[in-house]
Amino acid sequence: MIEIKSIYKNYENKYVKTEVLKDLNFKIDDKSIVAITGASGSGKTTLLNIMCGLDVPTSGSIIYDGVDITKLSKRKLAKFRLNNCGFVFQDFCLVSTLSVKENVKIAALGKDKKVDEKWYEEVIELLGLNDRVDYFPHQLSGGEKQRVAIARAIMTKPKVIYADEPTGNLDSENTIRIMNYLERYARENECIFVYVTHERDLCSIADIIINVSDKCVHI
């Protein structure tokens, strides 16, 4: 379970203070699929990044199964993310100098210093990348790059998958395909899947819809 307690997020300098999120409180049960939606600039990505520890709240707590990750050191937080979370980004974030095979395996190498080759083959098969494993990112289409990003995210068998506008750069056909992959993995592996989207149609697979507006959340 993930518990968000009294989260505030401000950005400030010596001239101005901007309040982005205020007094957020909600829980996400295990096995849930969660859509975070709202208008552009409402704080959706900020909330996602705080939840997964990529950003730090101004105050409040993010608790995973009793562990408050806001109190972890940077090193322990990085280890927590590696061991528990998978990430899918809108701009793919693939390493341009690595092949598809190397991009997919890199997270598993970081976690365990070894790769579960059987699971790797299953992931590649699931995402239809068998004939692309020796390609480099510049040789791939947008949909293929996103499938590689998903493969990398699930190689570590994460307890939680976070996706920030995972279909934002894709056409409608690839959008449906990518969301189907992510939903299938989450359901079959009983993990939490949290994704940001501004498209209401993509909220249909979610068990919980979190709408961010006026610095608050509405569920």
C-alpha positions as CSV (number, residue, x, y, z in Angstrom):
1,M,0.0,0.0,0.0
2,I,1.1,3.6,-0.7
3,E,0.0,6.3,1.6
4,I,0.2,10.0,0.8
5,K,0.1,12.1,4.0
6,S,-0.2,15.9,4.2
7,I,1.9,16.5,1.0
8,Y,2.8,20.1,0.1
9,K,5.0,21.2,-2.7
10,N,6.3,24.7,-3.2
11,Y,8.8,26.1,-5.7
12,E,10.4,29.4,-4.5
13,N,13.3,31.8,-4.9
14,K,14.1,35.1,-3.2
15,Y,11.4,36.8,-5.2
16,V,8.4,34.5,-5.4
17,K,6.9,31.4,-3.9
18,T,4.7,29.2,-6.0
19,E,2.4,26.6,-4.3
20,V,1.9,23.6,-6.6
21,L,0.3,21.0,-4.3
22,K,-1.3,21.5,-0.9
23,D,-2.4,19.1,1.8
24,L,-2.7,15.9,-0.3
25,N,-4.0,12.8,1.6
26,F,-4.9,9.5,0.0
27,K,-4.1,5.8,-0.1
28,I,-3.5,3.4,-2.9
29,D,-4.1,-0.3,-2.2
30,D,-2.0,-3.1,-3.6
31,K,-2.9,-4.3,-7.1
32,S,-4.5,-1.0,-8.0
33,I,-4.3,0.7,-11.4
34,V,-4.3,4.5,-10.8
35,A,-4.8,7.3,-13.4
36,I,-3.6,10.8,-12.5
37,T,-5.3,13.3,-14.6
38,G,-6.0,17.1,-14.8
39,A,-5.3,20.2,-16.9
40,S,-1.9,21.0,-18.2
41,G,0.2,22.6,-15.5
42,S,-2.0,21.3,-12.7
43,G,0.8,19.4,-11.0
44,K,0.2,15.8,-12.3
45,T,3.8,15.1,-13.1
46,T,5.0,16.8,-9.9
47,L,2.7,14.5,-7.9
48,L,3.9,11.4,-9.8
49,N,7.6,12.3,-9.2
50,I,7.0,12.9,-5.5
51,M,5.2,9.6,-5.2
52,C,8.1,7.7,-6.7
53,G,10.9,9.7,-4.9
54,L,12.2,11.4,-8.0
55,D,11.2,14.8,-6.4
56,V,11.0,15.8,-2.8
57,P,7.9,17.3,-1.2
58,T,8.2,20.6,0.7
59,S,6.5,18.7,3.6
60,G,4.6,15.5,4.2
61,S,5.2,11.8,3.9
62,I,5.1,9.1,1.3
63,I,4.8,5.7,3.0
64,Y,5.3,2.4,1.3
65,D,4.3,-0.6,3.4
66,G,5.2,1.3,6.6
67,V,8.4,2.9,5.2
68,D,8.5,6.7,4.9
69,I,10.7,7.2,1.8
70,T,10.9,11.0,2.4
71,K,13.1,10.2,5.4
72,L,15.5,8.0,3.4
73,S,19.0,9.2,2.4
74,K,19.6,9.7,-1.3
75,R,21.5,6.5,-1.5
76,K,18.8,4.4,0.3
77,L,16.1,6.1,-1.8
78,A,17.9,5.3,-5.0
79,K,18.2,1.6,-3.8
80,F,14.5,1.7,-2.9
81,R,13.5,2.8,-6.4
82,L,15.7,0.3,-8.0
83,N,14.3,-2.6,-6.0
84,N,10.6,-1.6,-6.0
85,C,9.8,0.7,-9.0
86,G,9.7,0.6,-12.7
87,F,9.5,3.8,-14.8
88,V,8.1,4.6,-18.2
89,F,8.7,8.2,-19.5
90,Q,7.0,10.1,-22.3
91,D,10.4,10.8,-24.0
92,F,11.5,7.1,-23.5
93,C,14.9,8.0,-21.9
94,L,16.7,5.2,-23.7
95,V,20.5,5.2,-23.8
96,S,21.4,6.1,-27.4
97,T,24.7,4.2,-27.4
98,L,23.1,0.9,-26.2
99,S,21.2,-1.6,-28.2
100,V,17.6,-2.6,-27.4
101,K,18.9,-5.7,-25.6
102,E,21.3,-3.6,-23.5
103,N,18.7,-1.0,-22.8
104,V,16.3,-3.6,-21.6
105,K,18.8,-5.4,-19.4
106,I,20.4,-2.4,-17.8
107,A,18.0,-2.0,-14.9
108,A,18.3,-5.7,-14.0
109,L,22.1,-5.4,-14.1
110,G,21.9,-2.5,-11.7
111,K,19.6,-4.3,-9.3
112,D,21.1,-7.8,-9.1
113,K,24.3,-7.6,-11.1
114,K,22.8,-10.4,-13.2
115,V,20.0,-10.9,-15.6
116,D,17.2,-13.5,-15.5
117,E,17.6,-14.6,-19.1
118,K,14.3,-16.6,-19.1
119,W,12.4,-13.5,-17.9
120,Y,14.2,-11.4,-20.5
121,E,13.1,-13.7,-23.3
122,E,9.5,-13.6,-22.0
123,V,9.5,-9.8,-21.8
124,I,10.9,-9.5,-25.3
125,E,8.3,-11.9,-26.6
126,L,5.5,-10.1,-24.8
127,L,6.4,-6.8,-26.3
128,G,7.1,-8.1,-29.8
129,L,10.7,-7.0,-29.8
130,N,12.4,-10.2,-31.0
131,D,13.5,-8.8,-34.3
132,R,14.7,-5.5,-32.8
133,V,17.1,-6.6,-30.0
134,D,20.3,-5.6,-31.9
135,Y,18.8,-2.3,-33.1
136,F,19.8,1.1,-31.5
137,P,17.2,3.7,-30.4
138,H,17.7,5.9,-33.5
139,Q,16.6,2.9,-35.7
140,L,13.3,2.5,-33.9
141,S,9.9,4.1,-34.3
142,G,8.2,5.9,-31.5
143,G,6.0,2.9,-30.6
144,E,9.0,0.6,-30.6
145,K,11.0,2.9,-28.4
146,Q,8.1,3.0,-25.9
147,R,7.9,-0.8,-25.9
148,V,11.6,-0.9,-25.2
149,A,11.0,1.5,-22.3
150,I,8.3,-0.8,-20.9
151,A,10.5,-3.8,-21.3
152,R,13.2,-2.1,-19.3
153,A,10.7,-1.0,-16.6
154,I,9.3,-4.5,-16.1
155,M,12.7,-6.4,-16.3
156,T,13.2,-5.9,-12.5
157,K,9.7,-7.3,-11.8
158,P,8.7,-4.1,-9.9
159,K,6.1,-3.8,-7.2
160,V,5.0,-0.4,-8.7
161,I,5.1,0.9,-12.2
162,Y,5.1,4.7,-12.7
163,A,4.4,6.1,-16.2
164,D,4.4,9.8,-17.1
165,E,2.2,10.4,-20.2
166,P,3.5,7.1,-21.6
167,T,1.5,7.5,-24.9
168,G,1.9,11.3,-25.3
169,N,4.1,10.9,-28.4
170,L,2.3,8.0,-30.0
171,D,-0.5,7.6,-32.5
172,S,-3.9,6.1,-31.5
173,E,-3.0,2.6,-32.6
174,N,0.3,2.5,-30.6
175,T,-1.5,4.3,-27.6
176,I,-3.9,1.4,-27.3
177,R,-1.2,-1.2,-27.7
178,I,1.1,0.4,-25.1
179,M,-1.7,0.8,-22.5
180,N,-2.8,-2.8,-23.1
181,Y,0.8,-4.0,-22.4
182,L,1.0,-2.0,-19.2
183,E,-2.4,-3.0,-17.9
184,R,-1.8,-6.7,-18.8
185,Y,1.5,-6.7,-16.9
186,A,0.0,-5.0,-13.8
187,R,-3.0,-7.3,-13.7
188,E,-1.1,-10.5,-14.2
189,N,1.7,-9.6,-11.8
190,E,-0.6,-7.9,-9.2
191,C,1.5,-4.8,-9.0
192,I,0.5,-1.2,-8.6
193,F,0.4,0.8,-11.8
194,V,0.3,4.6,-11.6
195,Y,0.1,6.7,-14.8
196,V,-0.3,10.3,-15.7
197,T,-2.6,11.2,-18.6
198,H,-4.5,14.2,-19.9
199,E,-6.7,12.0,-22.0
200,R,-9.9,11.0,-20.3
201,D,-10.4,7.9,-22.5
202,L,-7.2,6.4,-21.1
203,C,-8.6,6.5,-17.6
204,S,-11.0,3.7,-18.5
205,I,-8.6,1.0,-17.3
206,A,-8.0,2.6,-13.9
207,D,-9.5,1.4,-10.6
208,I,-8.8,4.8,-9.2
209,I,-8.9,8.2,-10.9
210,I,-7.0,11.0,-9.2
211,N,-7.9,14.4,-10.6
212,V,-5.4,17.2,-9.8
213,S,-6.9,20.7,-9.8
214,D,-6.6,23.9,-7.7
215,K,-3.4,22.3,-6.1
216,C,-5.5,19.6,-4.6
217,V,-6.6,16.1,-5.6
218,H,-10.2,14.8,-6.1
219,I,-10.7,11.0,-6.2
